[in-house]
Amino acid sequence: MYGPDGFYRRPEGPAGHFRTSVHASPLFAGAVARLLCRVDGALGRPANLDFVDMAAGRGELAAGVLAALPAEVAARARVHAVEIAGRPEGLDHRIEWRAEPPRGITGLLFANEWLDNVPVEVAEVDSAGVTRRVLVRRDGTERLGGPVAGAEAKWLARWWPLPAEQGLRAEIGLTRDAAWAEAVSRVERGLAVAVDYAHTAGARPPFGTLTGFREGRETAPVPDGSCDITAHVALDACAAYVPPGARLLTQRDALRALGVTGARPSLTLASTSPAEYVRALARAGEAAELTAAGGLGDFGWLLQPAGVPAGDAAALFVDVPDHEEH
């Protein structure tokens, strides 16, 4: 996907093929900016405050967060866009474009729809009830390989056990666990957040989630660089792979705690200030999309404090509901 003519190097960028929360509304970047300000306050307003946008695409989130920050915070902010594809033209010069996250981050590392693109091995149960690796050719043709063994078998047994029923499938999340742990290790003081299509133990999809996307539609996941290839993330497994203190919640709850509610504006405003009413109504519609059940609102948020005392860590989660802790 990152080859010379690969999916993620095309001029239109990811936004030309699918709609993420970042593309749906500037309210999302505004909410992330408010979270960064909370982190800033919890850390005592350091002289240099990092914001790291993992899998930055064309830098839309990094630019949106920078624009939404109060002037005093923006003056101290060091914004890093982490992306393998090249820096887009016209991006704010204050945003540093880099291929991997910096070390010693003080602030917020935010990974929106990154982990679902970290490659995973796929397993499938054969006719004899044996769980085997799924092998794939460049044209997308699949066949079953050898039995899953070793660390991968242990991961399945712990996080995604498959009954001995032919055709059941799972995606082995070891690579995502390791990728997330490495990202968290870059945060010296602050918070790491992963936002993604997700599932947790007890509600795994029986046939897996591997799929492709192109031009706004699902398509066969052919590994030739012609489409995005994605699979939902076992965020509970990622959470257990890092130091204690991680929290899991839905995007709906996270954004509501950060001030994105989707509440309809008062009808009184329609008579006193019609133009402002129309703008507020549009914002409410955008907020409703970001928090909608069955859509973006069902995304998982994994929050991991790093390098901060327990009291400071608690302050990072003001108004965030307790769903799960790991």
N, C-alpha and C positions, 0 to 999 in steps of 0.2 A: 504493500500500500504506500510505502515511501520510496519506491523505485523512481527512476527518471520520469516515467509517465504514470506513476501510481495515483491512486485515488486521492490521497491527501496532498499531493503536489499540484493538483489541477487549479487553474486560475480562480474558479468559482468558490473554492474552499468548501469545507463541510456544510456551511450554510446553504450552499446550492443544492444540497441533497436531503438534509433533514433539519428539523426544527428542535433546538435544545431550549432549555429555560432561558439561556443567555439571549438567544435570538427572539424568544417570544415577547419579552418586555424588558425595558430598562429598569423596571421595578426589581428584577432579580439582582442586577449589579448594585442597585441601591441598598438592598438587604445585605449583600455581602460586605458592602462598605460599612454598614452599621455594625456588623459582626466584627470587622476589623477594628472599628473604634472601641468596641467593648474589650477586645483583646488588648488594645493600646492602653486603656484605662487600668485593666487588671495587671498589666506589666509595669505600671508606674510611668507611662508616657516616655519611653526611651528616646534617646536622641536620634536613633535610626530605627524606623519601623518597617519591617519587610512585609510585602504582599507577594506571594508566589502563586501564579496561575499555571497549574499543571495541565498539559495538553491544551495549549492556548488557542489552537485553531488559527485564526487570523488576528488574535489579540483583542477580540471584542470585549471579553470580561475584564481584562486588565485595564483597558481604556475606560470602560464604564465605571469601574470601581474608582479609578483615579479621579475621574470627573465628578463623582458623587461625594468624595471626601471633603470635609470642612478644610478650609485653607490652611489652618494651623497644622492639621494632621498631614495633609498632602505635602506640606513643606518638609516634613520629616520622613515621608514615605520613600522606600526603595522598592519599585515595582519590577518584578521579574516575570517575563512570559516564557514558559518552558515549552518548546515545540521543536520537532525535528525538521519540519518544513521551513522554508526561508522566511525571513522577516518581510511582512507586507509593506508596500509603499504607503507613506502618509501616516504611519503609526506615530503616536506621540513620542517625541525624542526622549522623554523621561522614562520610558519603559525599556528595560534591558531585555534583549532577545537572546535566549540561550538554549542549548540542547539538553541541559540537565539542571536540576535545582541546585542552588548554592548550598554550601554547608554553613552551619552556625546561624540558622534563621532565627531572628527575633521578631515574632509577629504571627502571621497567618499563612499557612500553605493550604490552597484550595484546589481540589482536583474534581472538576465537574466533567462527568462522563469520560473519565480516563481509564479506570480499571476495567470497564467492559471491553476495551480494545486491547488489553494485555492478553496475549495468546494463552490458551489453555489446551490441555489434552482432553479429548472427549472419550468417554467409555460407554460401551453398550453390552447388554447381556445377550449371549448367543443362545441357540436352541437347546444347548445342554445346561443352561443356567450359569455359565462362566462369564464373568465380566472381563471384556477385552477392550483394548485400545481400538479406536476408530482411525484408520489411515485414509488419507485423501490424496488424490492426484490433482495436478494443476487445473484440470477441467472440472473439478468438483466431484468426480466419481469416488465413492467411498467403498472400503472393504474393511473387514475386521482383522486386526493383527493379533499379537500375542496377549496373554492374560495380563491384567493390571497387577503389579506386584510392588513390593518395597514401600517407600514413603507414599507413593500415590495410592496404593491399596489401603494404607493406614488412614490417609486423609479421607478416602471414601467411607471407610468404616465409621469414622468419627463424625463427618459432616454431611455425607450424602449416601447413606447405605442403600444399595439397590437390591430389591428382592430378586430371586432367581426366576425372573419372568422375561421371556424373550422380547427384545425390542426396547426395554427400558433403557434410558440413557442418563448420563450425568456429565457435567463439566468439572474437571478436577482443578480446584482453585489454588493449588500450591504456588503457582507462579504469581497470582494476584496477591496472596498473602505476603510473599517475599517482596514484591514490588511496593506494597503499601508499607511494610516494615522499613524498607530502605528510605522511602519518602519521609516517614515519621522521624527517622534517625537524623534527617537534615535539620529538624527543628530543635534548636537549643533551648529556646524559651517561647512558649506560645501555644498555638493550636493548629492541628492538621485536620482537614475536613475532606471526606470523599463523598461525592453525590453521584448516585447512579441508579440504573435499573437494578433491582435487587430482590433477593429472596432469602429467607432464613429457615433454619431447621424446623421440620414439621410442615412446611409448605413449599417443598421443592417441586418444581415441575417434573412430572414423570418421564417426559421425553426430551428434557433439556431445553435450551433456549437459543442455540446457535442459529444465526440467521445473517443475511446480508441486507444492505440498504443501498439503493441507488435512485436518484431523482425523486425522493420522497416516498418511495415504495419499498416494501420488503421484496427481497429477491433471493435466489439460491446463493449460499455462501461460497462462491467460487474463489479460490485463493490465487487469482491471477492479477490482482491489483485493479480490477475494473469496478469494484464495489467496496463499501465498508463492510467489515466482518465483525460481528459483535456477539456477545453472550452475556446474560445477566450475571450479577456478581453475588457470591455468597458473603455478604458483608459481615455476618456474624463470625465467619471463619477468619476474615481479615482482622476483625476486632480482637480476637483471641490470640493473634500472632504478635501483638505489640504489648508494651507494658500495661498494667491494670489502669483503669480509669476511663476506657472508651465508652461512648454512649451511642445508641442507635435510635433514630426516630424517623418519622416520615417527613418529606418535604413540606407537606401541609402544616404540620405542627411547627417545624423549624421556621418557616416563613411567617406564620402567624405570630410567633414569638418575636420576630424581627420587624413586625409592623406591617406585614402584607396580609390584609384580611379579606379583601374582595367585598367589603360592605358597601351597599348601595348608598350614594350620597343623599342627604336630606332633600326632600322635594321642595322645601322652603328655598333652598339655594337656586332652584330652577326659576323662581320668580324674582329673586333679588339679584342674581348674577347668572344669567342663562349660559354665557360662554364658559364660566368656571364650572357650572353644573355639567356641561357636556364633556369637559376635560376630566372631571372627577368620575363621570360615568364610564369614560373610556379606560381610566386607570382601574376602576373596579372590575371591568371586564377582563383586563389583562391579569389582575390579581386572581380572579376566579380561574383563569386558565392555568396559572402557575400552581394553584392549590387544589385542582379538580381531582375528585375521586375517579379512579379508572384511567387517569392520565398522569400529568406531571406531578400532581400532588402525592401520588403513591411512590415516587422515587424515595430511595433510602438515603439518609444522611448518617454518616459515621463520623463522630467527633472524637478526637484524640488529643488531650492535653499533653504537653511535653515539657519537661524541665522546669516545672513551676510547683511551688508548695501547694498543699491541699487547699488552703484558703484561697489562693489565687485561682486555682483550677475551678473551684466552686463559682467564683465570680465570673468566669468565662461563660457560664451556663445560666445566667440570670434569665428568668422567664422561659427557659427551655424545659418542656415537660419531661419527666422521668419515664422512659419506656423500658430500656434495658441497659444494664451496666455489665461490663466485662472486666 
